[in-house]
Structures are given as structure tokens and as C-alpha cells.
């Protein structure tokens, strides 16, 4: 799927090698992901009590 978030570079060598890198569009999601991590950490105990580890 070409969503523009990550770029895959394939190198024509043996053994085959490829690298992935995040695009500017992908980087724009980082503050959202950070906010989700912060929320999860703040509410971890609630979910551990309800669902276990």
C-alpha cells in the first residue's frame, strides 16, 4: 500500500537489502503517536486492573 508515510528503498545487491524511512507526512503523525503513548501511560493502571497484564 502506498500511503506516503514510509519510503522503501531496494538496493540491487546480493544479498538483497532494503531500507525503510519515514516521510515528512509520516513525521507529521509523531505528535499524535506521542499523545497516544502519554494517554496510555496515564491510564495503564485502569486497563491492567480491568484486563490484567
N, C-alpha and C positions, 0 to 999 in steps of 0.2 A: 504494500500500500504506500503510495507516495503522498504523505500528508504534509511534507515540508518541514517536519520537526527535526529530522535526523538525515544526515547525508552519509551514504555508504560509498567508500572508495575501494575499488577492487584493483589489486596490483597483479599484473600478469607475470607471475614468477612461480617458481617451484621451490618449496611447497606453496600452494596458493595462500594468499594473505589478503585480508580486507580490514579496513578501519572504519569506525563509525565516529561521527562528530555531530554535535548539536548545532543547529542553525540559529540565526537571530530569532526567528519565530519560536523555536524550541526554548531558547533562553528566556523569552518573554513569559513562559509558564513557570519559571523558577520561583518567583514571589508567591504564586498561588500554591505551589507544592510546599514551600516553606510554611505558609499559613496552615496548610492541612497537617503538616507534621506537628506544628505547635499545638493545634487543636487536639490532635490525637494524644500527644504527651499530656496535655492538661486534663484530658478525660479518660486516660488509661485506666485508672483505678475503677471507674464506673464499669467499664467493659470487662475488666478482669473479675470483678465481683459477680457480674451477670453471666458471663460466658466462660469463666475460668481462664487459664493461661492462654 
